[in-house]
Amino acid sequence: MDNLYKIESYSDEAVNTIADFIRSKGGRCCIAGYAVITNHPFREREAWRLLPLVGKVTDSLSDWDISQFEELSAPVAH
């Protein structure tokens, strides 16, 4: 598994915007409160768009954070 990290923000709208952006780039993520848990590698030219929405970024994840990512970021089977 790639390195997971958590992007903390300040509102539902902000975390949804961050998650939508990650998914639009083919990345995997899940929303946990006012945070997005992901392993998406941002490119420098992409990051500036989301920077105003970011409160904090950390790679200090709990077991719960990791389990949420594994459960909620899996692609939906059709």
Buried (B, 14 or more C-beta within 10 A) or exposed (E): EEEBBBBBBEEEEBBBBBBEBBBEEEBBBBBBEBBBBBBBEBEEEEEEEBEEBBEEEEEEBEEEBEEBBBEEBEEEEE
